[in-house]
C-alpha cells in the first residue's frame, strides 16, 4: 500500500511541478525579444518558434 501511495504522490507532484514550469515558460517567452541585433539567425528562429508555442499554449488554456 505504501508503494502505491508513494507512486501517486510522485505522480501528483510531477503534474503540479510540470504545470508550474509550463506556466513560467509561457510567461517568460511572451516577452522574449526575437529581433535583438546580437542574436544569430538560428537563435531568432528558435525564439520565434518558442513564441508560437507559447501563444498556442495560451490559446489552448483560454479555450478550456
PyMOL CGO cylinders between C-alpha atoms (Angstrom):
from pymol import cmd
from pymol.cgo import CYLINDER

trace = [
    CYLINDER, 0.00, 0.00, 0.00, 2.87, 2.37, 0.77, 0.3, 1, 1, 1, 1, 1, 1,
    CYLINDER, 2.87, 2.37, 0.77, 4.34, 1.80, -2.69, 0.3, 1, 1, 1, 1, 1, 1,
    CYLINDER, 4.34, 1.80, -2.69, 1.04, 2.71, -4.36, 0.3, 1, 1, 1, 1, 1, 1,
    CYLINDER, 1.04, 2.71, -4.36, 0.68, 5.84, -2.21, 0.3, 1, 1, 1, 1, 1, 1,
    CYLINDER, 0.68, 5.84, -2.21, 4.28, 6.81, -3.00, 0.3, 1, 1, 1, 1, 1, 1,
    CYLINDER, 4.28, 6.81, -3.00, 3.66, 6.33, -6.71, 0.3, 1, 1, 1, 1, 1, 1,
    CYLINDER, 3.66, 6.33, -6.71, 0.60, 8.59, -6.66, 0.3, 1, 1, 1, 1, 1, 1,
    CYLINDER, 0.60, 8.59, -6.66, 2.45, 11.15, -4.54, 0.3, 1, 1, 1, 1, 1, 1,
    CYLINDER, 2.45, 11.15, -4.54, 5.28, 11.31, -7.10, 0.3, 1, 1, 1, 1, 1, 1,
    CYLINDER, 5.28, 11.31, -7.10, 2.81, 11.45, -9.99, 0.3, 1, 1, 1, 1, 1, 1,
    CYLINDER, 2.81, 11.45, -9.99, 0.83, 14.25, -8.34, 0.3, 1, 1, 1, 1, 1, 1,
    CYLINDER, 0.83, 14.25, -8.34, 3.93, 16.32, -7.54, 0.3, 1, 1, 1, 1, 1, 1,
    CYLINDER, 3.93, 16.32, -7.54, 5.24, 15.82, -11.08, 0.3, 1, 1, 1, 1, 1, 1,
    CYLINDER, 5.24, 15.82, -11.08, 2.00, 17.12, -12.58, 0.3, 1, 1, 1, 1, 1, 1,
    CYLINDER, 2.00, 17.12, -12.58, 1.97, 20.15, -10.25, 0.3, 1, 1, 1, 1, 1, 1,
    CYLINDER, 1.97, 20.15, -10.25, 5.64, 20.95, -10.92, 0.3, 1, 1, 1, 1, 1, 1,
    CYLINDER, 5.64, 20.95, -10.92, 5.22, 20.49, -14.68, 0.3, 1, 1, 1, 1, 1, 1,
    CYLINDER, 5.22, 20.49, -14.68, 2.22, 22.80, -14.68, 0.3, 1, 1, 1, 1, 1, 1,
    CYLINDER, 2.22, 22.80, -14.68, 4.06, 25.49, -12.76, 0.3, 1, 1, 1, 1, 1, 1,
    CYLINDER, 4.06, 25.49, -12.76, 7.11, 25.23, -15.02, 0.3, 1, 1, 1, 1, 1, 1,
    CYLINDER, 7.11, 25.23, -15.02, 4.89, 25.31, -18.10, 0.3, 1, 1, 1, 1, 1, 1,
    CYLINDER, 4.89, 25.31, -18.10, 3.19, 28.47, -16.88, 0.3, 1, 1, 1, 1, 1, 1,
    CYLINDER, 3.19, 28.47, -16.88, 6.58, 30.05, -16.14, 0.3, 1, 1, 1, 1, 1, 1,
    CYLINDER, 6.58, 30.05, -16.14, 7.86, 29.08, -19.60, 0.3, 1, 1, 1, 1, 1, 1,
    CYLINDER, 7.86, 29.08, -19.60, 4.82, 30.60, -21.33, 0.3, 1, 1, 1, 1, 1, 1,
    CYLINDER, 4.82, 30.60, -21.33, 5.05, 33.87, -19.40, 0.3, 1, 1, 1, 1, 1, 1,
    CYLINDER, 5.05, 33.87, -19.40, 8.83, 34.08, -19.90, 0.3, 1, 1, 1, 1, 1, 1,
    CYLINDER, 8.83, 34.08, -19.90, 8.57, 33.54, -23.66, 0.3, 1, 1, 1, 1, 1, 1,
    CYLINDER, 8.57, 33.54, -23.66, 5.73, 36.01, -24.12, 0.3, 1, 1, 1, 1, 1, 1,
    CYLINDER, 5.73, 36.01, -24.12, 8.14, 38.89, -23.56, 0.3, 1, 1, 1, 1, 1, 1,
    CYLINDER, 8.14, 38.89, -23.56, 11.16, 37.45, -25.36, 0.3, 1, 1, 1, 1, 1, 1,
    CYLINDER, 11.16, 37.45, -25.36, 12.60, 39.83, -27.96, 0.3, 1, 1, 1, 1, 1, 1,
    CYLINDER, 12.60, 39.83, -27.96, 13.44, 37.90, -31.11, 0.3, 1, 1, 1, 1, 1, 1,
    CYLINDER, 13.44, 37.90, -31.11, 14.57, 40.96, -33.09, 0.3, 1, 1, 1, 1, 1, 1,
    CYLINDER, 14.57, 40.96, -33.09, 17.65, 41.71, -30.99, 0.3, 1, 1, 1, 1, 1, 1,
    CYLINDER, 17.65, 41.71, -30.99, 20.65, 42.55, -33.24, 0.3, 1, 1, 1, 1, 1, 1,
    CYLINDER, 20.65, 42.55, -33.24, 23.14, 40.41, -31.30, 0.3, 1, 1, 1, 1, 1, 1,
    CYLINDER, 23.14, 40.41, -31.30, 21.21, 37.17, -31.96, 0.3, 1, 1, 1, 1, 1, 1,
    CYLINDER, 21.21, 37.17, -31.96, 22.18, 34.85, -34.78, 0.3, 1, 1, 1, 1, 1, 1,
    CYLINDER, 22.18, 34.85, -34.78, 19.60, 33.81, -37.36, 0.3, 1, 1, 1, 1, 1, 1,
    CYLINDER, 19.60, 33.81, -37.36, 19.21, 30.36, -35.74, 0.3, 1, 1, 1, 1, 1, 1,
    CYLINDER, 19.21, 30.36, -35.74, 18.53, 31.94, -32.34, 0.3, 1, 1, 1, 1, 1, 1,
    CYLINDER, 18.53, 31.94, -32.34, 15.93, 34.26, -33.89, 0.3, 1, 1, 1, 1, 1, 1,
    CYLINDER, 15.93, 34.26, -33.89, 14.18, 31.32, -35.50, 0.3, 1, 1, 1, 1, 1, 1,
    CYLINDER, 14.18, 31.32, -35.50, 14.27, 29.39, -32.21, 0.3, 1, 1, 1, 1, 1, 1,
    CYLINDER, 14.27, 29.39, -32.21, 12.77, 32.33, -30.30, 0.3, 1, 1, 1, 1, 1, 1,
    CYLINDER, 12.77, 32.33, -30.30, 10.03, 32.76, -32.91, 0.3, 1, 1, 1, 1, 1, 1,
    CYLINDER, 10.03, 32.76, -32.91, 9.20, 29.06, -32.59, 0.3, 1, 1, 1, 1, 1, 1,
    CYLINDER, 9.20, 29.06, -32.59, 9.10, 29.39, -28.79, 0.3, 1, 1, 1, 1, 1, 1,
    CYLINDER, 9.10, 29.39, -28.79, 6.80, 32.41, -29.08, 0.3, 1, 1, 1, 1, 1, 1,
    CYLINDER, 6.80, 32.41, -29.08, 4.49, 30.44, -31.38, 0.3, 1, 1, 1, 1, 1, 1,
    CYLINDER, 4.49, 30.44, -31.38, 4.41, 27.54, -28.93, 0.3, 1, 1, 1, 1, 1, 1,
    CYLINDER, 4.41, 27.54, -28.93, 3.69, 29.91, -26.02, 0.3, 1, 1, 1, 1, 1, 1,
    CYLINDER, 3.69, 29.91, -26.02, 0.85, 31.53, -27.98, 0.3, 1, 1, 1, 1, 1, 1,
    CYLINDER, 0.85, 31.53, -27.98, -0.58, 28.11, -28.85, 0.3, 1, 1, 1, 1, 1, 1,
    CYLINDER, -0.58, 28.11, -28.85, -0.43, 27.11, -25.17, 0.3, 1, 1, 1, 1, 1, 1,
    CYLINDER, -0.43, 27.11, -25.17, -2.25, 30.26, -24.13, 0.3, 1, 1, 1, 1, 1, 1,
    CYLINDER, -2.25, 30.26, -24.13, -4.91, 29.67, -26.78, 0.3, 1, 1, 1, 1, 1, 1,
    CYLINDER, -4.91, 29.67, -26.78, -5.38, 26.12, -25.51, 0.3, 1, 1, 1, 1, 1, 1,
    CYLINDER, -5.38, 26.12, -25.51, -5.79, 27.25, -21.90, 0.3, 1, 1, 1, 1, 1, 1,
    CYLINDER, -5.79, 27.25, -21.90, -8.10, 30.07, -22.93, 0.3, 1, 1, 1, 1, 1, 1,
    CYLINDER, -8.10, 30.07, -22.93, -10.45, 27.65, -24.72, 0.3, 1, 1, 1, 1, 1, 1,
    CYLINDER, -10.45, 27.65, -24.72, -10.81, 25.38, -21.68, 0.3, 1, 1, 1, 1, 1, 1,
]
cmd.load_cgo(trace, "trace")
